[in-house]
Amino acid sequence: MKAQSYVDPRPAEHFTRFHERVRRERPDWVYGVVRLVLTPILAFVYRTRCIDSAMVPVEGAAIIAPNHFSFLDHFFIAVLLRRQVHFMAKSQLFKRPLQFIYTHGGVFPVRRGKGDEEAFRTAHAVLERGGIVVMYCEGGRSRTGELGEAKPGIGRLALESGAPVVPTAIVGSARARDWRRLRFPKVTVQYGAPVRFEPIESPTREQSQSGSELIFDRVKYLYGNLCKGGRKRAVRAARAARRAATAAADAMPRPQGGRFPTTD
């Protein structure tokens, strides 16, 4: 197994233009082209299925917090949502020619191991204009095939912004590169109920870590259920939950004459 490189020797100034573009502009036509090309591949080759995408807010700021096994996880998330998303990705990916696709597609770099404040400023800029940021709970890709450990970054962003966080489980992508052996795993993405924290202007590392662990516990729950029960059971459970929610809403009192009934 090839060792991961966590240190990018290029100076922080090298990435300034990438941050400025994402802060200033939304993803452009490149995002749509990549989505158009990859959707049939992910749908038919990897048989990708999305469960409970309605958990992602239809408008306004939000953070999507998945586990991370494969470089394809970015695309498994993006092609299955109607809304455009922005990704925080390791700076080593920003090399020609792919950096053109990344920057025009809403991806911004993070220099891992550097305490990269610019990455957080960019994430906040996206959230402040009502966008969606995807940030992996484990900070980087797990190469063991098992879930890793929560890192404080996702908790810090959630606490500083107060934006709702959608825990997300991706199952199957750990074997996504088995295409070299002509093996194409079935991939499932399931979104959980959003989690929201009271904003803290400058959370401590301990507070950030606690927030991350709470979010990642939700991810682990979704992931464990998918692995144990399989996709079909998860789909049935999601449908049953939606029917129950609809029934509960239908049972609520209806307004009479434009007002809700009172006991007075």
N, C-alpha and C positions, 0 to 999 in steps of 0.2 A: 504494500500500500504506500503510495507516494505521500510523503509528509506535507502537511499544509504549511503555507507560508503566512505568518501572521503579521510580519513587519514589511511595510512598504517603504523602501528607501527614498522615494521621491518626497520632496518638501511639501508642506501643507499648501503653499502658494500654487503648486501645480494644479490643485483641484478647485481653486477659487472659481474659475469660470463655470465649472459644472454646477456648483452650488448656486451661483448667481442666476443661471438659466432656469433652474427648477424653482427658485424663489420668485422669479419674475414671470414665468410662463407656465401654462398647463401643457400636458403632453399634446403633441401635434399629430399630423397625419401618419407619422411613423408608427405610433401606437396602434392605430387602426389597421395598418398594413400587416404588422406583426401578428396582431390578433386574428386577422382574416386568414393568414397563412397557417398559423398554429392550431386554430380551432379544430379543423377536421383531423389533424394528426393526433391531437390529444383525445378527441372524442372517439375516433375509430381504432387507432392503434393502441392507446392506453385505456380505452373504454372509461374515460374519466366521468365521474358522476358527482354532482354537487347536491348536498343535503342542507336544507334550511338556509338558503342564501337570503331569505327574508329577514334574517337576524341582523344583516348589515343595514344600517340606516339608509334610507333612500335619498337623504340629503343631509348636508351639514358635516362637520368634522367627525372623523372616526379613526380608530386605530385597529388594524387587523393583526392579531398576534398568533401566528401558526408555529408549529414545530418545523424542523428543517432537516431534510435528508439529502436533497438533490438540488443542483442548479436549476432544474426544471420547475422547482416549487414556485418560483416567481410566476411562471406561465400558467401553472395549474390554478393559481389564485386568480390571475388577471382575466383569463379567457372565460371564466365562469360567472363573472360579475358584470352587470350592466354599467356600473359606474367605473370611471377610470381610477386607477390606484397609482400611488407613488411608492417606490421601494427604496429602502436603505440597503445598499449592497457594498461588499468589501471593495476597497479602493483598487485592489489588484486587478479587478475586472475592467477597469477603465484604461483600455489600451486600444489602439487602432486595429481593425476597423470597427469593432463592436461598440466602442465608446460613443460613436455617433448614434447608434440605435438606443443606447442606454439614456443618453441625455435628452434626446428628442422624445423618448418614451416615458419620461418621468422618473428615471432612476437617479439617485444621488449617492455619492460615495461616503463611506465611513472608514477612517484609518484606524483599524482595530489595534488595540494595545497602546493607543496614543491619547486616550481621553479626548476624543475628537468633538470639541464644542461646536464646530462648524456644522457637523452633521445634525446636531440637535437644533441649531438655529434654523436649518433648512426644514427639518421636520415640523417645527413650530410654525414656520411661514406657510407651509402647506395646510396645516390644521387651521390656522387663523383665517384662511380664505375659504374654509369649508370643504377641504379636500380629505382624501383618505391616505393614510400612511400605513404601509405594511412593514412591520418590524418583527424579526424572529425572536421568540422567547429565549432561545439558547444562545443568542448572539452570533452563532456560526453554525455551520453544517455538522451534524453528527455523522461520523463515519463508521459507527459500530453497528448500525441497524437498529439501535435502541434509542429511546429518548435520552437526551442529555440532561443538563441541569440549567435552571433558570439563571439568567444573568440580570444585573440590576438595571440595564438600559431601558427595557420596556416599562418597568415600574416607574422609573424616573420620568419618562415621557408622559405616562398616564397621569402621574401626580402633578406634574408641572402644568399640563394642558387642561386637565379635567375632562378631556374628550372620552366618549364611551369606547371601551375596548372590547372587541369581539374575539373571544378565544376560538381558535380554529385548529382542527385536527386534519392532518394529511396522512393518509395511510396508503402504502404501496409504492411511494416514490423512492424509497430506499433501494429498490431494485430497478429503477428507471433506466439505468445504464446497461442493463442486461441485454439491450438491443444488439450488442456486439455478439451475443450468442443466440440472436434471434428469439429472445424471450422478452415479452412485453407485458409487464405487470398491469393489473387492473388498479387504477388509482381512484380513491374516494376522498373528497374534501367535505368536511362537515363543520358548519358554523354553530357556535353556541350563543346563549343569551348574553347580551352585552353587560359588561361590568363597568361601573363608573365610580370614580374616587372624588372626594372633596379635594379641590386644588390646593397644592402646597407650593409656595413660590420657590423655595430652595430646599427640597427634601434631602435628608441625610442619606448616606449610602445604605444604612440599615433600613430606613423607610422605603427606599427604592427597591431594595432586595425583597422586603416583605411583600410589596405590591407585585413584584414579578412572580414570586412564588405563589401568591393567590391566583394570579392569572394562569400560571402554568399548571396549577392543580386542576383548573377547569379544562385545560387542553388535555391533560393526562386522562381525565375522566372520559372525555369524548373519544380519545384515541383508544383507550382500553375497551370501551364498549364496542367500537367498530372492529377491533381485532378479535374480540371474544365472540360477538354475535354476528358479525359479518354485515355487509352492505344492506342486504334485503331486510334484515331485522331492524337496522337503523332507520331505513326508509319507512317501514311500517310504524315504528315508534314515533317518528317525526309527524307522519300523517295523523296518527291518533292524537298526538298533542295538539295539532292544529284544529282538529275537529272538536276536541274538548274546549279549546279556547273560544272557538266560534260559538259553541253551544252556550258557554258561560256568558258571552257577550249578548247572545240573543235572549237570554233569560233576564237580563237587566231591565229595569223599568224604562218604559219609553216616555219621552216628554209629551205632555198633554197641553194643547194650545200654545205650543212654543215654550212651555216651562216644564221642568221636571216636577212630578207630584211631591207634595210635602205632607207632613203629618199635622200641620197647624189647623 
